[in-house]
Every structure is written in structure tokens, then in C-alpha cells.
Amino acid sequence: MKDATKALRGGRDSKAQFGAVNPPVVRASTYLFEGYDGLQEAERALPGEALTYGTHATPTSLALERALRDLEGGFRTRLQPSGLMAMTAPLLSFLSAGDHLLMTDSAYGPTRAFCQGTLKRFGVETTFYDPLIGGGIRDLIRPNTKVVFCESPGSWTFEVQDVPAIAEEAHKAGAVVMLDNTWASPLFFKPFAHGVDLCLAALTKYVGGHADLLMGSVSCVESVYPTYRRGQRELGLAVSPDDCALALRGLRTLSVRMKAHEAAGLALADWLMGRPEIAQILHPGMPHDPGHRIWRRDFLGASGLFGAILREDLSSEAHIRALLDGLELFGVGYSWGGFESLILPVDPVGARSATVWPREGRAKGRLLRLHAGLEDLEDLKADLAAGFARMARI
């Protein structure tokens, strides 16, 4: 089956669902076994593979995990209560005091903070690396490097990483490769076909799709699953079956929505390139972008999230305030991936250590992160055009 069909069919079992189209929402902490033999059989099962206790699985969470596994192509998928937990729980599972972590310098801000805070307190050393390093990552790998972490493209600065080259060097040294795949979703990047061992994602974003859900997922290849499964169980991580039902609802329309987000994002980015207020567009799906070659090689599509750099002379606080305060369709807020369009001024300067921002070839004005939602494209253009007119009056 093609991905669009998998997203619709995954995790569904009409017999087990009493003929209902959607898996039922089963709220359970305790399961009862058929006497002593039933208890013994459950205890022999792998955690999360049988219905033994609510923190391990419910019928609803299993349906979502199986649907995501089918889309991503991994061995097993487990759910997390937030996107950030999908990033941090695998790191806690694979790293110990004295270990070394290689983290992309373009990582999601809270992931970076976790490395500099919790992991540092636990005795794990983190080296941030240039996301464009490719196979040169070999020069940073140490004997105690246990994990190489990628995020492609970066959710602020949109550098596209050469994941296969990084994974090849990491595996030669015995390190595990993790990837934050939130931007592309399970539809537009297949991590396990490019050497990734653990695919991490914020289902809050595109899978949820409706700005009403907090959830993450971790999918693994078979060789690393036992280590991650143990960490998942020891941390006691669990998700609500009601939230799983929301994620399943979003998953069913993911293919249609992602195509619409991709088309809207590319069209809006192209329009912004022609605006005199914009110095540069950061979008790997556009031919001018430095990451476009690798994006075309490895990705199957683009999401609706991209960056726009204002001209330097239009980057003051007064200009940013004039643009944002009157917007009617673009919401000013964190997150992305829902049906709504969003805009956020961001400053990568303080969130880099291995590289500087702006890096070579990037404009020096204020960076705006935009998410193209599902509104009419002409309405979105008019909303931004009115904002640019307000800026002109400063």
C-alpha cells in the first residue's frame, strides 16, 4: 500500500472494533488475566507487546503505534506524552555518566537546553556540531561517543543535513543515530532508509494537525529497541488513550494536509521572495536554497514551515511590532503543524555554539519563522501585505 492508504488503514481492525471505523478509546490502568496461566503468559511478553498494565499499552495506543510503525518502516514505535519527551527519553535511555553526545547545532531549543542542563548534571558531555558537517562528523567522534543526534532541516534555520553520510561514520564508531523528523513527518522523509536508528517526532505538530494535542513518538530499528524499551519502562512514560484517539484522527488526513501545507508553503515563500521587505527565504524545497540538492535526493516533499529574513533596515523592534500586531490570519505563537498559519520572530544568534548566525550566505536581518496553514493563499498574502504596509509607515 502507498503511504496515503497506510495512514488511513493503519492500526484498524474492524473485528476487534465491533465494526466501528475508528479504534475505540479504551481507558485502562489495570487488566485482568485468565488465572495463573494468563498471568504467566503476560509476564513473558515484552513490555508494550501485550496488555499488561496501562503505562505499557492500551488498545488505543497500540493502534496508533502500529499505524506509525507502518508509515515510518521501523521495527517498533512507542508513544511519549510530548514532543520534547520524544527527544529526551531516548537520550536518557542510551547515555550514561562519562558518555559523549554529538548534537546538531541547529537543534530544537528545548532539546539543546536538555543537553546543557539535565545531561550535563548527569555527567554526559555534549559537543554541538555544524549541521552541514556531513561525513566530517568522523573527526568529532570519540571512543566514548554513544549518540549522534540529527535534526533535518533545523526548525529555525532550515539547514538540511547529509544524514546518510553522518550515519555511516557514526555506525563505523559504534554510535547510535537519532533524528528529529518532525518537519518532514512520516510521509516526506523515511529515516530508516537513510541509516537512522531512532526516529523521533513531535506528533503535536503535523500528525495531530489541529493544535489541540501534545504527544511524541519514538520509532526504532530492531537492534536498539531493547535498550529503548527498558528506558521507556523505567521512566514510566505513558500517554492518554483519549489523546491517542486525537492523533489517530489527525493521521487519517495527514497525506491530504501535508500536500496542502507543502503547496501553500512553497507558494507563499515564492511570493515573499518578490517582496522588497524580504532579504532572503530559507526553504530547502526551493531551488535557490543551499540545502536543496540534498533535500531533492533524500526527501519526498516539504512541509509548510520555512524562514524569511527581513531587510536589515526593517528589522527593528518597532518594525516587528508593526508587522505582527495587526495580523488577522497569521497567529503569533509557538508550535506549528496545525491547520492554522503562524508567524514568530526568532533569534538564532544565542542558540548556536559550533557555528555563528548568520552563517555564510545568509542575510543579516531579523529572521521570521512562518507556518503556512490551510487558509486561502490569497488571504494569507493580503494579511502579510497589510503588515508590510504598516512597517513602511515606521
N, C-alpha and C positions, 0 to 999 in steps of 0.2 A: 504493500500500500504506500501511496505517496503521503508526505507529511500532513497535508491538509486533512486527509482521511484519518490518519493516525490521531490527530488532535481531536477529531470528533468521536472516534471509536474507542480510544484508549481507556482502560480501566472499567469498561462497561461489560456487564454480564446480565443479560435480560432475565435469565432464570433465577439467578441469585437476587435480583432486584424486583422479583414478583411482577415482572413485565413492565416496570417503570422505565422510562427513558434514562433517567439520572440515577446514579447510585444513591441509596438512602443515607441520610445523616444519622449515624449511629453514635450516640454519646455513651461512652463506657469507660469506667476505670477498672472494674472487676469482671472477669469472665469465669464461668463455672465449667468444670471439667466432668467428663463422664467417669466418675470414680477414680480409683488409684491409677489404673492403666492410662486413662486420659490425661491425668496429671503428669505421669512419667513421659508420655509421648510429647506433651507440650514442653517439658523441661529439656528434652533432647533437641528441640527445634532451635534454630538460630534466632537470636533476638530480632524482632521485626519480621520474621518469616511466618510466624503463627500468631494467633490471637491469644496472648497470654496475660497481658496487662496493658492498660490504657496508654502508658507512656511509651510502649513499644510500637503499638499499632492499633488502629480501629479499621473496620471495613472501609470507611470513607477515606482515611489516609492512605490505605493500601491501594485504593483505586487511583488516587492522584499520583502516588509514587510510580505505579506501573505505567500509567499514561506518559509521564515524563521520561521514564526509562526508555520506553519505546521510541519517543521522539529523539532523544539525545544519543541513544545507541550504547549506553553504558551497561554495566553488569547489574547495578543496584542503585536506586535513588532513595534518599531519606530526606525528610522534611525538617525544617527549622522554624522557630517562631518569628524570625525576622530575617531580612536580607543580610544584615550585619552579622547575625549569628551564623549564617551560612558561610561567611568568610572566616570568622574567628574559631568556630568549633573544630574545623579541620586542622587549623594551625595548632590548637591545643592538643589535638589527637596525635600529631606527628612530631611535635617539638618538645624537647626536654632541656633542663638546665645544661648549659655548655654547648648547645647546638647553635648552628648558624643558619640564618634565613636570608635569602635574596629576594627583595621586594621591589617591584617596579616603582620608579619614582613618580609615575602618573596614577598611582593607586587612589581609589576612593578614600576621601579624607578620614572617615571613621576607621577604615582598615589600617591606614597609616598610624592613627592615634593609638590603636591597639598594640601595634608593634613597638611604638615608643613608650607606651605605658605598661600594660599588663605583661607583655612578653619580656620587656626589659627587667621588670621586677622579678620575673621567674627565672632570670639568668639566661635568656635567649638573646643572642646578638643579631641585629638586623643590619644588613647593608642594602641601601637603596641604589638601584642601578638605572642607567639610562634606558628607557623603554625601547629605544631604537638600536640596542646593542647587538641583537641577533646572536649569531654564533660566537661573538666575542664574549659572551657570558662565561665562557670557559676560563677566562683569566681571573674571574672573581670567585670561582668555586673553590672552596677549601675542603680539607678532609672531613671537617665536621659540618659541612653544608648538607642539611637534610631536606630542605624545601626550596624550590624556585617558584615564585608567585608571579603570575602574569595578569594583566587586565587589558584587553584589546577590543576596541580602542579605549583609551583613557576617558573617563566620563566627564572630565573638564577640558582637556587639551587635545584629545582625539588622535594621539599617536597610535598607529597600527603596528603591532609587534609581529616579528617573524617567529611565530610560535613554534613551527616545526624545527627551526634551527636551534632555538633555545632548548626545546625538549630533547633534541638529540644530544646536546652537550650535557644537559642535566642527567640524563639517563646513563651516559657513559661514566659519570661520577657516582651513580647510585642514589641520586636525589629524586624526590617526588616532585612532579609538576602540577601546580594548581592554577586554575584560570577562572577569573570572574567573567562570566559570559552574559551578564545582564543586558548589555547594549544590544547584542545581536539576537537574543532569545534562542530557544532550541531550534528555531526554523532557519536562521540565517548563518549560523556557524556550528559546525559539527566537531566539537573539541577532541573526541576520541580518535577521529580520523587524522588528527594533526599532532598526536603524541602526548596529549594531556592525560593525566592520571585521575584528577578530581576536577569535575566541572561544578562551579559554584554559581548560584544565581539568586537575585532578589526577585521572587515571584510577586512581590509587592508591585513591581513595575508592569511589564507587558503581559505576563500570564494572568495576573489579577485583572489589569486593564480598566478598572473602574474607580480607582482612588479610594477604595474602602477596605483594603486588606493589607495586613502585614504578614509576610511569610517568606521563607527562603528554602532553597533545595541544594542538596549535595549529591552528585552522581559520581560513581566510581568505576574504575576497571576492577576486575576480579582480584588482582594481586594485592591491591591496597585496601580492599573492603574490610577485611577482618580488623585491621588497625583502626579504621574509622568507626566501624560498628562498635568496637569496645569503647572508644571515646564518647560516642553518642550515648551509649547506655550509662556510662559512669557520670556524665554530666546531667542526666535526667531530662534530656530535651524532648519536648512533646508539643504537638500542635492541636488546636481545637478542630473537631470534625466539622463544625459549622464553617470555620474558615476554609477548610479543605473543600467544602461544597462551593464556596465562593470562587476558589481557584479553579475548580473543575468547570464552573460556569464560564469563567474567562477563557479557559483553554479551548473551549469548543469554538470560539470565534477568533482565536489567535491568528490563524492564517489570513483571514479576511482583513482583520485590523492591521496586521503588520504590513500588508501590501499597501493599505491606505496611508499608514504613517510614513512608509518609505516614499511614496509618490508625493505626499504633501511636504515632507522634509526636503526632498530634492528640489521641488518647485519653489518653495519658499526661500531656500538657500540661493537658488539661481536668481530669484528676484532681488534678494538683498545684495548680491554681488553687483548689481547695477545701480544700487543706491549710492549717492555721493557721501552719505554719512558713514558708510562701512568701508573699512580699510582692507579687511580680509575675512574670508569664510573658512572655517575649519570643518570639513566634511569629507571623510575618506571615500564616499561614494561619488565625489566629483572629480573629473579628470585632472584638474589643476592641483589637487591635494597631494602632498609628498607621500602619503600612505596609500594612494590609490592603486598602485601596482600590486602590492601585497594583498590589499582588500579584494581586488578582482581575482587574484589567484586563489584565495582561501575562503572568501565569504560568498554566501548565496543571496545576499541582499543587505539593505541598510535599514536602520531604524529611523525614527523621527527626531532623534536627538543630535544636535550639532552646535557649533560655536560661531559667533560673529564678533569680530573685533572692530570697535568703533575707531574713527579717526582720533588721533591724539588730542586735537583741539576741541573735540566734542566728548571728552572723557572725564570732565569734572563731575563732582557730586551734584552740582546744580543741573547739569545736562542729564545725568542718570535719573535724577528725581523727576525732571520734566517728562522724560520718556515713560517712566513706569507709573507715575501717579494717575495718569488719565486713561490707562489702558482698560478696555472693557472686555475683551475676549482672552487676552493673554493674562493668566493669573500669575501673580508674583509669589512663588513658593518653591519649596524643596520637592524632591522626588521627581518622577516623570513616568511615562509609560501608560498613563491613563488616557481616557478619551479626550481630556481637556488639554488645551495648549498652555504652556508655561514659559516664563522668562525669568532669568536670575542673573544678576551681575556677580561674577566670581573673580577672585584674585589668586591665581596660582603661584604668585611670587613666594609667599610664605609657606607654601606646601611642597617645595622642592628642595632637595639637598644634593643629589647627584648631578642635576642639570640646573640651568638657570632658565627663568622665564622672563621675557620671551626668548625662546631659543632661536637659533639662526634661521632666517627665512620667515619668521613670524613678525607681524606688525606689533607696535608698541602701545596701542591704545587699550582701552578698557574692554575686557572680554565679557560678552553676554552668552549665557547658555540658553538655548531655545529648544523647546519640545513642540513639534508640530502635531497638534491633536487632530480631531476628526471634524472640526468645523469647516465651513465652506472656505476654500482657499482665498477667494476674493475678499471675504470679510476679514480674514486674518491680515492680508496685505493692507487693507484700509485701516485696521486698528494700529498697525505699526507705522503707517504713513502719517496718521494723525499724531502719533508720538514724536516722530521726527520733526513734524511741523512745530510742535511745542518746544523741541530742543532748539530749533532755529531762532526762536524768539528770545533765547537767553542772551 
